[in-house]
Amino acid sequence: MSIYKRTIAEFYSYTNPIWLKIASPTSNIDNTASCFSVYPNPAEDYFIIKLEDSTPNAILEIYNPEGKVVYQENVYDKQSINTEVFSPGVYFVNLQGIGNGQKTKLIIF
């Protein structure tokens, strides 16, 4: 099995005027800068929120896969969050107060 590894390819047909641009699966589609990071990820006992800009604090929201807020707290840069209140699984982290609604995935085991 081979993997297609071109950055951008343009395909066209002489019989049909359809043009497609295909980006590589390794290309970065979202060019926005990251406003925060979560580590370690996957997390076991705790994870840390690192704010990437000068915001002194923000509101942390953690959503389950159904979109329900399961955790909300004011956080500051490099704050540690205990994961014992979470069941193992995939969660989505959002910080209100910085960025444009950027979310990141968090795995807890």
C-alpha positions as CSV (number, residue, x, y, z in Angstrom):
1,M,0.0,0.0,0.0
2,S,1.4,3.4,-0.9
3,I,0.6,6.8,0.6
4,Y,0.1,9.8,-1.6
5,K,2.6,12.4,-0.4
6,R,2.4,15.5,-2.6
7,T,1.8,18.9,-1.0
8,I,-0.7,20.3,-3.6
9,A,-1.8,18.7,-6.8
10,E,-4.1,20.1,-9.4
11,F,-6.1,17.7,-11.5
12,Y,-8.0,18.7,-14.6
13,S,-9.8,16.9,-17.4
14,Y,-9.9,18.0,-21.0
15,T,-13.4,16.6,-21.4
16,N,-14.9,18.0,-18.2
17,P,-14.0,21.5,-16.8
18,I,-13.6,20.3,-13.2
19,W,-10.5,21.4,-11.2
20,L,-9.7,19.9,-7.9
21,K,-6.9,20.9,-5.4
22,I,-5.9,18.2,-3.0
23,A,-3.8,19.0,0.0
24,S,-1.4,16.4,1.5
25,P,-2.6,14.6,4.6
26,T,0.5,15.9,6.3
27,S,-0.2,19.6,5.5
28,N,-1.4,22.0,8.1
29,I,-4.8,23.2,7.1
30,D,-5.4,25.4,10.2
31,N,-2.8,28.2,10.2
32,T,-4.0,29.9,13.4
33,A,-1.6,30.1,16.2
34,S,-2.2,28.0,19.2
35,C,-3.4,30.0,22.2
36,F,-3.0,27.2,24.8
37,S,-1.7,23.7,25.2
38,V,-2.5,20.8,27.4
39,Y,0.1,18.3,28.6
40,P,0.7,15.5,29.2
41,N,-1.8,14.2,26.7
42,P,-2.9,11.5,27.1
43,A,-3.2,12.2,30.8
44,E,-3.5,9.8,33.7
45,D,-3.4,11.6,37.1
46,Y,-3.4,15.2,36.1
47,F,-2.8,17.6,33.1
48,I,-1.4,21.1,32.9
49,I,-2.9,24.1,31.0
50,K,-0.2,26.3,29.4
51,L,-1.5,29.7,28.2
52,E,0.5,30.9,25.2
53,D,-0.2,34.6,25.4
54,S,-0.1,37.2,28.2
55,T,-3.6,36.4,29.5
56,P,-3.3,36.1,33.3
57,N,-6.2,33.7,33.5
58,A,-9.1,32.2,31.6
59,I,-12.1,30.0,32.0
60,L,-11.4,26.3,31.3
61,E,-14.3,24.3,29.9
62,I,-14.1,20.6,29.3
63,Y,-16.7,18.9,27.2
64,N,-17.5,15.2,26.8
65,P,-18.0,13.7,23.3
66,E,-21.7,14.5,23.5
67,G,-20.9,18.3,23.9
68,K,-22.0,18.5,27.5
69,V,-19.8,20.7,29.8
70,V,-18.4,18.3,32.5
71,Y,-15.9,20.7,34.1
72,Q,-15.5,24.4,34.3
73,E,-13.0,26.5,36.3
74,N,-11.0,29.7,36.2
75,V,-7.4,28.8,35.4
76,Y,-4.1,30.5,35.2
77,D,-0.9,29.7,33.3
78,K,0.7,26.3,34.1
79,Q,-2.1,25.2,36.4
80,S,-2.4,21.5,37.1
81,I,-5.9,19.9,36.9
82,N,-6.5,16.6,38.7
83,T,-8.2,14.0,36.5
84,E,-9.7,11.8,39.2
85,V,-13.1,13.4,38.6
86,F,-13.1,12.2,34.9
87,S,-13.9,8.8,33.6
88,P,-11.4,7.5,31.1
89,G,-12.1,8.7,27.6
90,V,-11.8,11.5,25.1
91,Y,-12.7,15.1,26.1
92,F,-12.5,18.5,24.4
93,V,-10.9,21.5,26.1
94,N,-11.9,25.1,25.4
95,L,-10.6,28.2,27.1
96,Q,-12.9,31.2,27.3
97,G,-11.2,34.6,27.3
98,I,-8.4,33.8,24.9
99,G,-8.3,32.8,21.2
100,N,-11.2,32.4,18.9
101,G,-12.9,29.4,20.4
102,Q,-9.9,27.2,19.9
103,K,-10.5,23.7,21.2
104,T,-8.1,20.8,21.7
105,K,-8.6,17.1,22.3
106,L,-7.7,15.6,25.7
107,I,-7.4,11.9,26.3
108,I,-7.7,10.6,29.9
109,F,-6.9,7.0,30.8
